Amino acid sequence: MNFQQLDYALAIHKHKNFGAAADYCDISQATLSAMVKKLEQELDIVLFDRSRKPVKTTAEGMIFIEKARSILKIKGELNEIKNSDSSMEGKLTIGIIPTVVNALMPKVLPKILDENPKINLEIKEITTEQIKLQLSNDEIDLGILATPIQDEEYDEHQLYYEPMWVYGIQNEQKHYVSSDDVKNQNIWLLEEGHCFREQMRTICEIKEKAPKHKNLAFKSNSFETLMHMCDQFGGLTLLPELFVNQLPPQLQLKSKSFTVPIPVREISIVSYRKTGNQKIISYLSQLIQKEVSPLLKTSQYKKHVSALWRHA
């Protein structure tokens, strides 16, 4: 048994197809099949049910996959010891929820790439549920999303608390709003499936009530679209602060922050417990916190944590 065979088995489990796994590992399908077959003979167990389409990992195979992940994680940690510098190298795949990626990545991505010229970085814009699934299937290495997700299979590494803002208030003399000001207003929210939608309904105790047209069922996946609907039909929408920071001045005038207590969401790096690379997590956490924290209103409240609301 060797590390290479473990990698091959994980690839088959991930892709559920020998041909796709071979392409991923950059070897022939015949070589991959022979190596995994040899591994099964050595262990005296069947790892994969080849009669199924897609290929299915057996019950014994699932136990093996978990052990293989743990072994390869330790191997990665041992390899880190010999690295004399702090730069990262190799392939790194990160899944990020849509309501974070659009404002966060432009602020930190250039520095990540400049400081790590040997890294092959892939960013995937996917939902919270997709991040959890792809982490457990070893399709991505890390996720950046709103937490807590309350699942012991995943480790959460908090990055920052991001305040919420209200868009659509025309009064330039009004600089702050309270949750009571928002509760009974007409609200445009992202469509079902976005965690941001449920967070806002929970944090601000609001209900979606699209303005004016009862015969309109409007579903949107972007903050920009919601803002346009506010401008056209009236009503309000809620935006995260990093997104507000990148708006042009004339649109920022329509965006108001909340009075204390300020509704916030927690953003974290999430890893699958058995495979998280602590060196990479530490590097990304420090970089993101350094670049983002000064831009957030929550940095003013470090000594007054009780002023912040954390989503349920």
C-alpha positions, 0 to 999 in steps of 0.5 A, spaced: 500 500 500 502 506 498 500 514 498 498 513 490 493 508 491 490 512 496 489 518 492 487 513 486 481 510 491 479 517 493 479 520 486 474 514 484 470 515 490 470 523 488 468 522 481 464 515 481 467 513 475 474 510 473 475 513 467 474 520 470 478 518 476 484 516 471 483 523 467 483 527 474 490 523 476 493 524 469 494 516 468 491 511 464 484 507 466 488 501 466 493 503 470 488 506 475 484 500 475 490 495 476 493 499 482 486 499 486 485 492 484 492 490 487 490 495 493 483 491 494 487 484 494 492 487 499 486 489 504 482 483 502 476 487 501 472 490 495 472 498 495 467 499 489 461 496 486 463 496 479 457 493 477 453 500 479 453 506 474 455 511 477 460 506 481 458 506 488 463 506 494 461 499 498 460 500 506 467 497 507 470 502 502 467 508 506 470 506 512 477 506 508 476 512 504 475 516 511 481 513 513 485 514 507 483 522 508 486 522 515 492 519 512 493 523 507 492 529 511 497 527 516 502 526 510 500 533 508 502 536 515 508 532 515 510 535 508 509 542 511 514 541 516 520 541 510 517 547 507 522 553 509 518 559 506 510 560 508 508 560 500 503 555 498 503 551 492 499 546 488 492 546 487 487 549 492 480 549 490 475 554 494 468 554 494 465 561 496 457 563 497 455 568 492 453 573 497 460 573 499 465 572 493 463 578 489 465 583 494 471 579 498 475 576 492 476 583 489 479 585 495 484 579 497 485 575 491 490 579 488 495 579 494 493 571 494 496 570 487 502 575 488 504 572 494 503 565 492 506 564 485 506 557 485 499 556 487 494 553 482 487 556 485 480 555 483 474 559 486 467 556 485 461 560 486 456 555 490 451 555 495 452 553 502 449 546 501 453 545 495 460 547 499 458 542 505 457 536 500 463 538 496 467 538 502 465 531 504 466 529 497 473 532 497 471 536 491 473 542 494 479 544 499 475 549 503 469 553 503 468 561 505 460 562 507 456 564 513 456 560 519 455 557 524 452 551 520 451 547 526 454 540 523 460 537 527 463 534 521 466 541 519 471 545 522 469 553 522 474 558 523 471 565 524 474 571 519 469 577 521 462 579 522 459 583 517 454 588 518 447 589 514 445 595 511 438 597 508 438 600 501 432 604 498 431 610 503 431 616 499 432 621 505 439 623 505 438 626 512 437 620 515 444 616 516 441 610 521 435 606 521 433 601 526 430 594 525 423 597 527 424 601 521 425 595 516 420 590 519 413 593 516 416 595 510 416 592 503 422 588 502 425 585 496 429 579 498 434 574 494 430 567 492 429 561 496 436 557 497 440 563 499 442 563 506 443 570 506 435 570 505 434 566 511 439 570 515 436 577 514 429 574 515 432 571 522 436 577 524 432 583 522 425 579 523 422 581 517 418 578 512 418 579 504 413 583 501 414 585 494 411 592 493 405 594 489 404 588 484 400 582 487 400 579 480 408 579 480 412 573 483 419 576 482 426 571 484 433 574 484 440 571 485 443 578 485 443 584 489 444 589 483 437 586 481 434 587 487 437 594 488 434 596 481 427 593 483 427 598 489 429 604 484 423 602 480 418 600 484 420 602 491 421 598 497 427 596 501 432 591 500 438 588 505 445 588 503 452 586 506 457 592 508 463 589 503 458 590 498 455 597 500 463 599 500 464 598 493 457 601 490 458 608 487 457 614 491 450 616 489 448 609 491 451 609 497 447 615 499 441 610 498 444 605 503 443 606 511 447 603 516 443 600 522 443 603 529 446 599 535 444 593 536 447 592 529 445 586 525 451 582 523 452 575 519 458 571 521 463 569 515 468 563 516 473 559 513 470 552 513 473 545 512 472 538 512 474 536 519 478 530 517 482 534 511 483 541 513 490 544 511 491 548 517 497 552 514 493 554 508 487 556 513 491 560 517 494 564 512 488 565 508 485 567 515 490 572 517 490 575 510 483 576 509 482 579 516 488 584 515 485 586 509 477 586 510 477 588 518 478 595 517 473 596 512 467 593 517 463 597 522 464 592 527 471 593 528 469 600 531 465 595 536 470 590 539 470 592 546 462 592 545 461 585 542 454 585 546 452 591 540 452 586 535 447 581 533 449 574 531 444 570 526 441 564 529 
